[in-house]
Amino acid sequence: MRVLPIIALAACLPFAAQAQESQKPAGHDHADHPVAGGGAIPSGWTARADGKGDLTKVKVVPMGSGIHVTLGPAIILYKSANEGKGPFHTLATFTQTKPTEHAEGYGLFAGGHDLESSGQTYVYFLVRQDGKYLIKRRDGEKTSEITKGWVTDAAVKKPDAKGSATNLLEIDHKRDPSKAVFLVNSKPVYTTDAKSLDLDGNVGLRINHNLDVHIEGFDVHR
C-alpha cells in the first residue's frame, strides 16, 4: 500500500451543488469525520477528494474480493487502466454498512478527463439511503443535473433492519452503443443518447462524505 499526500484542489463543488447531493438541514454541522488509519489506499488506485478534502480522512483497504471505503471527504476513486474510448459496460455492487446522519450518495462515474486538474470532468451516477438516484455532470468547478435532482425509484434498496443496504449499479454503453443506460439492481432507471454525455475517458467510483461502503465486483468491459 502507498500513502497519498494531502492534495489541495483548486476545483471544488459549489456550496449549492454539495447541498443537493446530501440532505443538509440549514445550520447543521456537516463536517467530514476523522477516519482512524486514514491516508492510504491500495497500490494502483488514485483518490481525489472534493474541494480541500483531507486525504488523511480517507481509508481504502482491500477486503475479501473487493475494497472497503471509509470517509471523511467525498472522493472519486479510479485506476488509470480503466481509461478508454468506445462502448463499455461498467458495474459494481455497493454495500452501505450503516446509515449516515444525512443521506449521502455513492456509485459510478464515467467520461473522466483531467481528473487531477482544476478542469476535471466526468458524469456520475449515485444512489443513496432514502431510495433515490441521481445523474449529474461535473465540469471543473461546476456541476449540472442530467436527472432533475434526486429521483425516487423502488429499485434502490434502503437500509434493512440492521442498517445496511446493498445496491448493484451499472452503466451500459455497450449493448447499444448509441445509448447510455443506467441500471440499479438490474432495472434500467434512466436511458439517454450516449452522444449527449461524452462517456469516453476514465471510469471509476464516487463515494460521498462520511460513508462506510464495501464495494465488490467493480469492472469495466470494453
GIDATA-V957207 format. One record per backbone hydrogen bond with DSSP energy under -1.0 kcal/mol. NH is the residue of the N-H (numbers start at 1). CO is the residue of the C=O. Records with the same first field share a line. If there is no record, write none. Layout:
NH = CO  CO
This chain:
2 = 41
4 = 39
18 = 14
19 = 15
20 = 16
22 = 19
24 = 22
28 = 25
38 = 35
39 = 58
41 = 2
45 = 42
46 = 78
48 = 76
50 = 74
53 = 50
57 = 54
58 = 55
59 = 70
60 = 40
61 = 68
63 = 66
66 = 63
67 = 215
68 = 61
69 = 213
70 = 59
71 = 211
72 = 57
75 = 207
76 = 48
77 = 205
78 = 46
82 = 79
83 = 80
84 = 201
89 = 221
90 = 171
91 = 219
92 = 169
93 = 216
94 = 167
95 = 214
96 = 165
97 = 212
106 = 127
107 = 206
108 = 125
109 = 204
110 = 123
111 = 199
112 = 202
113 = 121
117 = 114
120 = 117
121 = 113
122 = 138
123 = 110
124 = 136
125 = 108
126 = 134
127 = 106
128 = 132
131 = 128
133 = 151
134 = 126
136 = 124
137 = 144
138 = 122
139 = 142
140 = 120
142 = 139
144 = 137
146 = 135
147 = 135
149 = 147
151 = 133
153 = 131
156 = 153
160 = 164
163 = 160
165 = 96
167 = 94
169 = 92
170 = 183
171 = 90
172 = 181
173 = 88
179 = 176
180 = 192
181 = 172
182 = 190
183 = 170
184 = 187
185 = 168
187 = 184
189 = 182
190 = 182
192 = 180
194 = 178
196 = 193
197 = 194
198 = 194
201 = 84
202 = 112
204 = 109
205 = 77
206 = 107
207 = 75
208 = 105
210 = 72
213 = 69
214 = 95
215 = 67
216 = 93
219 = 91
221 = 89
